[in-house]
Amino acid sequence: MAAQVKLVGFWASPFAFRVEWALKLKGVEFEYIEEDIFNKSNRLLELNPVHKKVPVLVHDQKIIAESFVILEYIDETWTQNPLLPQDPHKRAMARFWTKFAEEKLLEPAWTSMWYKGEEKERAEKLAMEALEKIEEQLKGNKYFGGDDHDTIGYLDIAIGWISYWLPVWEEVGSMKILDPEKFPSITAWKIRLLDHPKIRDSLPPRDKLLEYFHKRSQVLYSYYGSQFSSMN
Ligand SMILES: N[C@@H](CCC(=O)N[C@@H](CS)C(=O)NCC(=O)O)C(=O)O
């Protein structure tokens, strides 16, 4: 009997899309289960009692949480179309830049969408500084890739949110982080990634994302905005 693969996700989650893209690039059939993260189901609480977050992958009876852990599990379980390079140093570098982008780019890019004033400017600056370092890594290459730069690899998936979610956050937050003149390689990569058949057909509707993140921004600011003065 064929193995059963289920992905529990949330339609607007860039983390869940990492897993969906990896499964599609590998050609692994899976069942997608939508979770309401604002009214969590018992299923999610049972599958991921530690973080109570999506994505969660269920492979036969095995449960795996955290998008990067899931990506590595997928890469090791279905070895076709490898995502991580074979060479240990290249693997280490893909993980290094993935960690860097998650810690130094995602956080300020996300908060700059809904922060205001000086905090917003500071977050935008941090995001652009991090993006500069990623631009240097990509320079002249089609993709970050795995063993070569011709196909989508682990790091491309890890930071794939830059191609689709970041422009939405920029629009919502009336800001520009991914400036095509400053970041020509990332800009070309973004267009290429979004045009890839496995990615192109696995994206949430942009207008729905815009509406969702507009609302999220307002909620987050009304909740945390008053704490800005104590954040300095
Ligand atoms: N580090 C986690 C982040 C996952 C995450 O933040 N998921 C969000 C959806 S975008 C979630 O489930 N949020 C529910 C919550 O925070 O309670 C990963 O990479 O999988």
The ligand as a Tripos MOL2 file, in Angstrom:
@<TRIPOS>MOLECULE
LIG
   20    19     1     0     0
SMALL
NO_CHARGES

@<TRIPOS>ATOM
      1 N1          9.1130   27.9820   13.0870 N.3       1 LIG1
      2 C1          7.8620   27.4770   12.5960 C.3       1 LIG1
      3 C2          6.8840   28.6280   12.4270 C.3       1 LIG1
      4 C3          5.4860   28.1420   12.0980 C.3       1 LIG1
      5 C4          4.4420   29.2280   12.3330 C.2       1 LIG1
      6 O1          4.7100   30.3140   12.8930 O.2       1 LIG1
      7 N2          3.2130   28.9490   11.8780 N.am      1 LIG1
      8 C5          2.1180   29.8760   12.1020 C.3       1 LIG1
      9 C6          1.3090   30.0470   10.8370 C.3       1 LIG1
     10 S1          2.1350   31.1090    9.7000 S.3       1 LIG1
     11 C7          1.1810   29.2820   13.1460 C.2       1 LIG1
     12 O2          0.8580   28.1150   13.1160 O.2       1 LIG1
     13 N3          0.7380   30.1210   14.0800 N.am      1 LIG1
     14 C8         -0.1260   29.7520   15.1300 C.3       1 LIG1
     15 C9          0.3130   30.3220   16.4410 C.2       1 LIG1
     16 O3          1.2960   31.0770   16.4810 O.co2     1 LIG1
     17 O4         -0.3270   30.0360   17.4460 O.co2     1 LIG1
     18 C10         8.0870   26.7210   11.2740 C.2       1 LIG1
     19 O5          9.0500   27.0710   10.5690 O.co2     1 LIG1
     20 O6          7.3390   25.7850   10.9750 O.co2     1 LIG1
@<TRIPOS>BOND
     1     1     2 1
     2     2     3 1
     3     2    18 1
     4     3     4 1
     5     4     5 1
     6     5     6 2
     7     5     7 1
     8     7     8 1
     9     8     9 1
    10     8    11 1
    11     9    10 1
    12    11    12 2
    13    11    13 1
    14    13    14 1
    15    14    15 1
    16    15    16 2
    17    15    17 1
    18    18    19 2
    19    18    20 1
@<TRIPOS>SUBSTRUCTURE
     1 LIG1         1 GROUP 0 **** ****
